[in-house]
Amino acid sequence: MSLHRQPEDEEGLGRWPLFLFIASVGFHIAIFYTLHEMKVPEPERKLVLYEVAVEPPKPPPPPEPPEPEPEIEEEPEIEEPPPPEEPEIPPPPPPPKKQPPPKIRLPDSQLVPSGTGSPVAVNAGGTTTSPGRVQGSDEGKPQGKPKSSGTGTGGTGTAPSGPAWAPKSDVFIRTMPVPKKRPPKVQCPASRDQGVFGTVLLHVDVRRDGTVRRVKVIRGIGSGCDEIAAKAVKKMTLSPAVDTSGNASDYANLGYEYVFEPPS
């Protein structure tokens, strides 16, 4: 009998470790699940108040003052030189007086008998003296042709002036004046004595015949050189301006530069 149950007891003993293992795993799972489901109370949070001194915001810096506008220097006004005085044209000299014909001196031997028989003599001064009147003849004939023009001296007067000054705009000018004869090269005393050199800018008014009517200094170098340049340019001759119709025309304010250069 005992020999028949021995195998069953051995089989039951072999199952106990497995049962204990399964029971241990289940127990641990139950404990883990229980602990996981339990809510852990959160610790109380203590509020701590701190007073922080906040610095007031700094005021914004004052705006920088705007930069002053640069002062515009006024260009000095160039005093226009007085226009050169035109030389006074002296009145024409009076016509020469008609000289009397020269008096002929006759020797004393050449005496002309008068109608009364007394001689008419010519003295050393050329004047005739006679004691009586010389009788004329009624048979003389007038000399010269009737209604003929004689010769004599005319009166004096002023020649008529040329055409009026009438410059045209550049719109109506086809060809500008061109110098034919350049002005003479004149040295300024200030260039020699003080070393004043430079360029004088002038405006030239040119008549329709190519002559210079007026010269105006626009930008000079002073020391008397501007006037010298203006006088030299006034002696210049030019080809006149030609308008769109092909006619010669007056032209105003033609730019011209007169240069005073140091000697090379």
Buried (B, 14 or more C-beta within 10 A) or exposed (E): EEEEEEEEEEEEEEEEEEEEEEEEEEEEEEEEEEEEEEEEEEEEEEEEEEEEEEEEEEEEEEEEEEEEEEEEEEEEEEEEBEEEEEEEEEEEEEEEEEEEEEEEEBEEEEEEEBEEEEEBBBEEEEEEEEEEEEEEEEEEEEEEEEEEEEEEEEEEEEEEEEEEEEBBEEEEBEBBBEBEEBBEEEEBEBBEEEEBBBBBBBBBBBBBEBBBBBBBBBEBBEBBBBBBBBBBBBEBBBBBBBBEEEEBBBBBBBEBEBEBEEEE
